[in-house]
Amino acid sequence: MGFTVSDELLGTFVPIVVYWIYSGIYMCLGSFEDYRLHSKKDEDEKNLVSKQTVVKGVLLQQTVQAVVAILLFTVTGSDAGASAGQPSSLIVLARQFVTAMLVMDTWQYFLHRYFHHNKFLYRHLHSQHHRLVVPYAFGALYNHPLEGLLLDTVGGALSFLLSGMSPRTSIFFFSFATIKTVDDHCGLLLPGNLFHIFFRNNSAYHDVHHQLYGSKYNFSQPFFIMWDRILGTYMPYSLEKRADGGFEARPTKEYKDD
């Protein structure tokens, strides 16, 4: 009798494994200074938290994330199980993916923006993520545990529930969302990166938000920039070569004096 792993367990733990593998790849590529948005020196000097602390914080969030995922799959198990054996058409899968992406983006935009505008919540919760002035790949999920629960875990649960996807489909969706989130924080602009070709919301876009001048702009994550565009929180920027190599995302002229 062979050993089988349920879709629910895969949906819980595959995105976590993907997070560390994809982050590890980017950390290895971080030595290519010509493609960095900040120098390695700036990463070491400007960030206000050690990499060891970041690892501990991410592991804590992923533990909470796994517990919530298992509970969610348990509660919805009967409905998901009934449809697990029924193959979905590509149109249905695409609709579920797009719905989940829009739900996640909407939830995260408004909550993320509120965390910035509410001084108490920023000081006690969201400022922890902004200790990474120079973002890097495995710091993508470095948040206060309560923020991680509200922003990422609840947002993921809503995406799963409202899209109607099965646990099997969720394996692919949450792995994709994880890769995209890591990519947005990687601090690199590598040539041929498909995320940068197909998404305006990329590592440069999010890097602007992590700088002091952009802290009230570019809240959108992780997929589209529609809410920033619609609600006036979009900060246009240009990419310029740094004197010491690499790139720098700079706000366009009308925003420099804000």
KEKE-3310 file (N, C-alpha, C; in steps of 0.2 Angstrom, whole numbers, plus 5000, padded with zeros to 4 digits):
npx = (5004:5004:5010:5001:4999:4988:4978:4975:4986:4996:4993:4994:5008:5016:5017:5025:5037:5041:5042:5055:5064:5063:5066:5079:5086:5085:5093:5105:5108:5109:5122:5125:5128:5125:5112:5105:5093:5097:5113:5123:5130:5121:5110:5115:5118:5107:5095:5085:5085:5090:5095:5094:5084:5073:5071:5067:5055:5048:5046:5038:5026:5023:5020:5008:5001:5000:4993:4980:4977:4976:4965:4955:4954:4949:4937:4930:4931:4921:4914:4924:4930:4920:4921:4934:4937:4932:4937:4941:4937:4949:4944:4936:4946:4954:4946:4944:4957:4959:4949:4953:4965:4960:4952:4962:4971:4962:4959:4971:4976:4967:4968:4982:4984:4977:4984:4995:4990:4984:4990:4993:4992:5002:5013:5014:5012:5013:5025:5035:5037:5043:5055:5064:5071:5078:5073:5073:5073:5069:5063:5050:5039:5041:5033:5024:5016:5002:4998:5003:4994:4981:4983:4990:4986:4972:4968:4972:4964:4951:4952:4953:4941:4931:4934:4931:4939:4947:4955:4966:4968:4972:4985:4992:4989:4992:5006:5010:5006:5015:5027:5026:5025:5038:5046:5042:5049:5062:5072:5079:5082:5081:5085:5073:5064:5049:5038:5040:5038:5024:5018:5014:5016:5029:5046:5053:5042:5037:5048:5049:5038:5044:5053:5056:5050:5040:5031:5017:5012:5009:5003:4998:4997:4998:4998:4991:4990:4978:4970:4978:4979:4966:4962:4971:4984:4995:5012:5022:5037:5055:5068:5084:5102:5113:5128:5137:5134:5120:5103:5091:5076:5067:5056:5045:5047:5037:5034:5044:5046:5036)
npy = (4994:5010:5026:5041:5058:5071:5083:5093:5094:5096:5108:5116:5115:5115:5129:5135:5128:5132:5145:5146:5140:5148:5160:5157:5155:5168:5175:5169:5175:5188:5193:5199:5214:5223:5222:5225:5234:5241:5244:5231:5235:5245:5237:5230:5241:5250:5243:5239:5227:5211:5198:5185:5187:5191:5178:5171:5178:5176:5162:5160:5167:5158:5147:5150:5152:5139:5132:5139:5136:5122:5121:5128:5120:5109:5113:5116:5104:5094:5099:5103:5090:5084:5089:5087:5076:5079:5085:5101:5113:5123:5136:5137:5136:5147:5157:5155:5158:5171:5177:5174:5181:5195:5196:5194:5205:5216:5215:5216:5228:5238:5235:5236:5249:5256:5252:5260:5273:5274:5279:5272:5258:5258:5261:5250:5238:5238:5244:5236:5228:5237:5239:5234:5243:5241:5230:5212:5195:5184:5191:5194:5190:5195:5201:5209:5197:5198:5206:5198:5188:5195:5202:5193:5179:5179:5186:5176:5166:5171:5173:5159:5154:5163:5162:5149:5138:5122:5112:5106:5115:5126:5123:5126:5140:5147:5144:5151:5164:5165:5165:5176:5186:5185:5188:5202:5207:5205:5214:5215:5217:5208:5203:5198:5193:5186:5191:5204:5208:5205:5210:5226:5228:5226:5222:5234:5243:5240:5243:5257:5260:5256:5265:5281:5292:5286:5280:5282:5279:5267:5255:5244:5226:5208:5208:5217:5234:5242:5247:5257:5266:5269:5276:5286:5284:5280:5281:5287:5282:5282:5272:5272:5272:5267:5275:5267:5255:5244:5248:5261:5266:5280:5293:5302:5319:5328:5322:5323:5333:5331)
npz = (5000:4995:5000:5002:4999:5005:4995:5003:5013:5004:4999:5010:5014:5002:4997:5007:5006:4993:4995:5002:4994:4982:4987:4991:4979:4974:4983:4981:4968:4972:4972:4960:4956:4946:4943:4954:4965:4976:4983:4990:5001:5006:5009:5020:5029:5030:5033:5048:5055:5059:5048:5054:5063:5055:5048:5059:5061:5049:5049:5060:5056:5045:5052:5058:5047:5041:5051:5051:5037:5038:5047:5039:5027:5034:5038:5026:5020:5016:5005:4997:4995:4988:4975:4971:4963:4951:4936:4932:4919:4908:4907:4919:4929:4925:4928:4942:4946:4942:4950:4963:4963:4962:4973:4983:4980:4982:4996:5002:4998:5004:5017:5019:5016:5026:5037:5036:5037:5049:5063:5075:5072:5062:5070:5079:5072:5057:5055:5058:5046:5038:5043:5035:5025:5013:5004:5003:4996:5005:5015:5012:5019:5031:5044:5058:5069:5070:5060:5049:5050:5048:5036:5026:5029:5032:5020:5010:5014:5011:4997:4993:4997:4991:4978:4975:4972:4972:4984:4977:4967:4974:4978:4967:4965:4977:4978:4966:4970:4981:4975:4967:4977:4984:4973:4972:4982:4980:4977:4965:4947:4936:4919:4907:4916:4919:4927:4927:4914:4912:4923:4930:4943:4952:4958:4957:4958:4971:4978:4978:4987:4999:5002:5010:5004:4997:5005:5007:4995:4981:4987:4982:4981:4978:4964:4954:4950:4950:4961:4966:4955:4953:4965:4967:4973:4967:4963:4950:4943:4938:4931:4935:4931:4944:4951:4956:4950:4945:4948:4951:4958:4955:4960:4949:4943:4948:4960:4969:4978:4987)
capx = (5000:5008:5009:4999:4998:4982:4979:4975:4992:5001:4991:4997:5015:5020:5019:5030:5043:5042:5045:5062:5068:5063:5070:5086:5088:5087:5099:5111:5108:5110:5129:5125:5127:5122:5104:5102:5090:5101:5119:5124:5132:5115:5106:5118:5118:5101:5090:5085:5083:5095:5093:5092:5077:5069:5070:5062:5048:5044:5044:5032:5020:5021:5017:5001:4998:4999:4987:4974:4976:4973:4958:4951:4953:4945:4930:4927:4933:4916:4912:4930:4931:4915:4923:4941:4938:4929:4942:4939:4940:4954:4941:4934:4952:4957:4941:4945:4963:4958:4945:4957:4970:4957:4951:4968:4973:4958:4959:4978:4977:4964:4971:4989:4984:4974:4990:4999:4986:4982:4997:4994:4993:5008:5019:5014:5011:5016:5032:5040:5039:5047:5062:5068:5071:5081:5069:5076:5068:5066:5060:5044:5033:5042:5028:5021:5012:4995:4998:5003:4987:4976:4984:4991:4983:4965:4967:4973:4958:4946:4954:4951:4933:4927:4935:4928:4944:4948:4962:4971:4970:4975:4992:4996:4987:4996:5013:5011:5006:5021:5033:5025:5027:5045:5049:5041:5053:5069:5077:5083:5079:5084:5083:5069:5060:5042:5034:5041:5035:5017:5015:5017:5018:5035:5051:5054:5036:5036:5054:5047:5034:5048:5057:5052:5046:5034:5027:5010:5010:5011:5001:4995:5001:5004:4997:4989:4990:4972:4968:4983:4977:4959:4962:4976:4990:5000:5018:5026:5044:5059:5073:5091:5108:5117:5135:5141:5131:5113:5097:5088:5069:5066:5050:5045:5049:5031:5033:5051:5045:5031)
capy = (5000:5016:5032:5046:5065:5074:5089:5098:5095:5099:5115:5119:5116:5117:5136:5136:5125:5136:5152:5146:5138:5153:5165:5155:5157:5175:5177:5168:5180:5195:5195:5203:5221:5227:5221:5227:5241:5245:5240:5226:5239:5248:5232:5229:5246:5253:5239:5240:5221:5206:5192:5180:5189:5190:5171:5169:5181:5172:5155:5161:5168:5152:5142:5152:5151:5132:5130:5142:5132:5116:5122:5130:5114:5104:5115:5115:5097:5090:5102:5102:5083:5081:5091:5086:5071:5082:5089:5108:5116:5128:5142:5138:5137:5153:5161:5155:5161:5178:5179:5174:5187:5201:5196:5195:5212:5221:5214:5218:5235:5242:5234:5239:5257:5258:5251:5266:5279:5273:5279:5267:5252:5258:5261:5244:5233:5238:5247:5230:5226:5243:5239:5232:5248:5238:5223:5206:5190:5180:5196:5196:5189:5197:5206:5208:5191:5199:5209:5193:5184:5199:5204:5188:5173:5180:5187:5170:5162:5174:5171:5152:5153:5167:5159:5142:5133:5116:5111:5104:5121:5130:5121:5130:5147:5149:5143:5156:5170:5165:5167:5183:5190:5185:5192:5209:5210:5202:5219:5214:5218:5203:5203:5192:5191:5187:5195:5211:5209:5204:5214:5233:5228:5222:5223:5241:5246:5239:5246:5264:5260:5255:5271:5286:5297:5282:5276:5283:5277:5260:5250:5238:5220:5207:5207:5222:5241:5245:5251:5263:5270:5272:5279:5291:5282:5278:5285:5285:5282:5280:5268:5276:5268:5270:5276:5261:5249:5243:5253:5265:5268:5287:5296:5307:5326:5331:5319:5324:5338:5329)
capz = (5000:4994:5005:4998:5003:5003:4992:5008:5015:4999:4998:5016:5014:4996:4996:5011:5003:4987:4997:5004:4988:4977:4990:4991:4972:4973:4988:4977:4963:4974:4971:4953:4958:4940:4943:4961:4966:4981:4984:4995:5007:5008:5012:5026:5033:5031:5037:5055:5058:5057:5044:5059:5066:5049:5047:5064:5060:5044:5051:5065:5051:5041:5056:5059:5041:5041:5056:5048:5031:5040:5049:5033:5023:5038:5039:5020:5018:5013:4999:4992:4993:4983:4968:4970:4958:4945:4933:4930:4912:4909:4908:4926:4932:4924:4932:4949:4948:4942:4955:4969:4963:4963:4980:4987:4979:4986:5003:5004:4997:5008:5024:5019:5016:5033:5042:5035:5039:5056:5067:5081:5069:5059:5075:5083:5068:5051:5055:5058:5039:5035:5046:5029:5020:5007:5004:5000:4995:5011:5020:5009:5024:5038:5047:5064:5068:5070:5053:5045:5051:5045:5029:5022:5030:5030:5013:5007:5015:5007:4990:4992:4998:4986:4971:4974:4970:4976:4988:4972:4963:4979:4978:4962:4966:4983:4976:4962:4974:4985:4970:4965:4983:4985:4968:4973:4987:4979:4976:4959:4941:4931:4912:4905:4921:4916:4931:4925:4908:4912:4929:4932:4951:4952:4963:4957:4960:4978:4982:4979:4993:5005:5003:5014:4999:4994:5010:5006:4988:4979:4992:4979:4981:4975:4957:4950:4953:4949:4966:4967:4950:4954:4971:4968:4977:4962:4962:4944:4944:4932:4933:4933:4933:4949:4949:4958:4947:4947:4946:4957:4956:4957:4958:4944:4946:4952:4967:4972:4983:4992)
cpx = (5004:5006:5007:4998:4992:4983:4979:4982:4997:4999:4993:5004:5019:5022:5025:5037:5045:5045:5052:5066:5068:5067:5078:5089:5090:5092:5105:5113:5110:5117:5130:5123:5124:5115:5101:5098:5093:5108:5119:5126:5126:5111:5109:5118:5112:5095:5091:5084:5088:5092:5090:5085:5072:5067:5065:5055:5044:5042:5038:5026:5018:5018:5010:4998:4996:4993:4981:4972:4973:4966:4953:4949:4948:4938:4926:4928:4927:4914:4918:4931:4926:4917:4930:4942:4935:4934:4938:4941:4945:4950:4939:4941:4955:4952:4943:4952:4962:4954:4949:4962:4966:4955:4957:4971:4969:4958:4966:4979:4973:4966:4978:4989:4981:4980:4995:4996:4984:4989:4998:4995:5000:5014:5019:5014:5015:5023:5037:5042:5044:5053:5067:5067:5074:5078:5074:5072:5065:5063:5053:5038:5036:5038:5027:5016:5005:4994:4998:4997:4982:4977:4985:4987:4975:4964:4968:4966:4952:4946:4951:4944:4929:4928:4932:4933:4944:4954:4968:4973:4973:4982:4995:4995:4992:5003:5014:5011:5012:5027:5032:5027:5034:5048:5048:5046:5061:5074:5081:5079:5082:5081:5079:5065:5052:5037:5035:5039:5027:5014:5018:5019:5023:5040:5053:5048:5036:5042:5052:5043:5038:5053:5053:5048:5040:5030:5020:5008:5012:5009:4999:5000:4996:5004:4996:4990:4984:4970:4972:4981:4971:4959:4967:4982:4996:5006:5022:5033:5048:5065:5080:5096:5111:5125:5139:5138:5124:5109:5095:5081:5068:5060:5050:5045:5043:5031:5039:5050:5040:5033)
cpy = (5006:5022:5038:5053:5068:5080:5095:5099:5098:5107:5119:5121:5117:5124:5138:5134:5130:5142:5151:5144:5144:5159:5164:5156:5164:5178:5175:5173:5187:5197:5199:5210:5225:5226:5223:5234:5245:5241:5235:5230:5242:5243:5230:5234:5250:5249:5239:5233:5216:5201:5186:5181:5189:5183:5169:5171:5177:5165:5155:5162:5162:5147:5143:5151:5144:5130:5133:5138:5126:5116:5124:5124:5109:5106:5115:5109:5094:5093:5102:5095:5081:5083:5090:5081:5073:5087:5096:5110:5121:5135:5143:5139:5144:5158:5161:5158:5169:5181:5180:5180:5194:5202:5198:5202:5217:5221:5217:5226:5240:5241:5237:5246:5259:5257:5257:5272:5279:5273:5274:5260:5252:5257:5254:5238:5233:5240:5241:5228:5231:5244:5237:5238:5246:5231:5218:5200:5186:5184:5197:5195:5191:5203:5204:5202:5193:5202:5203:5189:5188:5200:5198:5182:5174:5182:5181:5166:5164:5172:5164:5151:5157:5165:5153:5137:5127:5116:5110:5111:5126:5129:5126:5138:5150:5149:5149:5163:5171:5168:5174:5188:5191:5189:5199:5212:5208:5208:5219:5215:5214:5203:5197:5190:5192:5191:5202:5213:5209:5208:5221:5233:5223:5224:5231:5245:5246:5243:5253:5264:5259:5261:5277:5290:5293:5279:5277:5282:5270:5255:5244:5232:5214:5207:5213:5229:5245:5250:5258:5268:5273:5277:5285:5290:5279:5283:5283:5286:5280:5276:5271:5271:5271:5271:5270:5254:5248:5248:5256:5267:5275:5289:5301:5314:5328:5328:5320:5328:5337:5328)
cpz = (5000:4999:5000:5002:5000:4999:4997:5011:5010:4998:5004:5016:5008:4995:5001:5009:4997:4989:4999:4998:4983:4980:4990:4984:4971:4978:4984:4971:4965:4974:4964:4954:4952:4940:4950:4961:4971:4981:4990:5002:5010:5012:5019:5031:5035:5034:5044:5059:5055:5053:5049:5062:5061:5048:5052:5063:5055:5046:5056:5060:5048:5045:5057:5053:5040:5045:5053:5042:5033:5042:5044:5029:5027:5038:5032:5016:5014:5006:4994:4990:4988:4976:4966:4964:4951:4942:4930:4923:4914:4910:4915:4930:4932:4928:4939:4951:4948:4948:4962:4969:4964:4970:4985:4987:4983:4993:5006:5003:5002:5016:5024:5020:5023:5038:5041:5038:5046:5060:5072:5077:5065:5064:5078:5079:5062:5050:5055:5051:5036:5039:5040:5024:5013:5007:5001:5000:5001:5016:5018:5015:5031:5040:5054:5064:5067:5063:5048:5045:5047:5038:5024:5023:5029:5023:5009:5008:5011:5000:4989:4992:4993:4979:4970:4972:4975:4980:4983:4969:4967:4979:4973:4963:4971:4981:4971:4966:4978:4981:4969:4971:4984:4979:4969:4978:4986:4978:4970:4953:4936:4924:4911:4910:4919:4920:4929:4919:4908:4918:4930:4939:4951:4958:4963:4960:4968:4982:4983:4986:4999:5007:5007:5010:4997:4999:5010:4999:4987:4984:4989:4979:4981:4967:4953:4953:4952:4955:4967:4961:4951:4960:4972:4972:4973:4961:4956:4946:4938:4935:4930:4935:4939:4947:4951:4955:4949:4945:4952:4954:4959:4955:4953:4947:4950:4959:4971:4978:4988:4999)
residu = (MET:GLY:PHE:THR:VAL:SER:ASP:GLU:LEU:LEU:GLY:THR:PHE:VAL:PRO:ILE:VAL:VAL:TYR:TRP:ILE:TYR:SER:GLY:ILE:TYR:MET:CYS:LEU:GLY:SER:PHE:GLU:ASP:TYR:ARG:LEU:HIS:SER:LYS:LYS:ASP:GLU:ASP:GLU:LYS:ASN:LEU:VAL:SER:LYS:GLN:THR:VAL:VAL:LYS:GLY:VAL:LEU:LEU:GLN:GLN:THR:VAL:GLN:ALA:VAL:VAL:ALA:ILE:LEU:LEU:PHE:THR:VAL:THR:GLY:SER:ASP:ALA:GLY:ALA:SER:ALA:GLY:GLN:PRO:SER:SER:LEU:ILE:VAL:LEU:ALA:ARG:GLN:PHE:VAL:THR:ALA:MET:LEU:VAL:MET:ASP:THR:TRP:GLN:TYR:PHE:LEU:HIS:ARG:TYR:PHE:HIS:HIS:ASN:LYS:PHE:LEU:TYR:ARG:HIS:LEU:HIS:SER:GLN:HIS:HIS:ARG:LEU:VAL:VAL:PRO:TYR:ALA:PHE:GLY:ALA:LEU:TYR:ASN:HIS:PRO:LEU:GLU:GLY:LEU:LEU:LEU:ASP:THR:VAL:GLY:GLY:ALA:LEU:SER:PHE:LEU:LEU:SER:GLY:MET:SER:PRO:ARG:THR:SER:ILE:PHE:PHE:PHE:SER:PHE:ALA:THR:ILE:LYS:THR:VAL:ASP:ASP:HIS:CYS:GLY:LEU:LEU:LEU:PRO:GLY:ASN:LEU:PHE:HIS:ILE:PHE:PHE:ARG:ASN:ASN:SER:ALA:TYR:HIS:ASP:VAL:HIS:HIS:GLN:LEU:TYR:GLY:SER:LYS:TYR:ASN:PHE:SER:GLN:PRO:PHE:PHE:ILE:MET:TRP:ASP:ARG:ILE:LEU:GLY:THR:TYR:MET:PRO:TYR:SER:LEU:GLU:LYS:ARG:ALA:ASP:GLY:GLY:PHE:GLU:ALA:ARG:PRO:THR:LYS:GLU:TYR:LYS:ASP:ASP)
# end
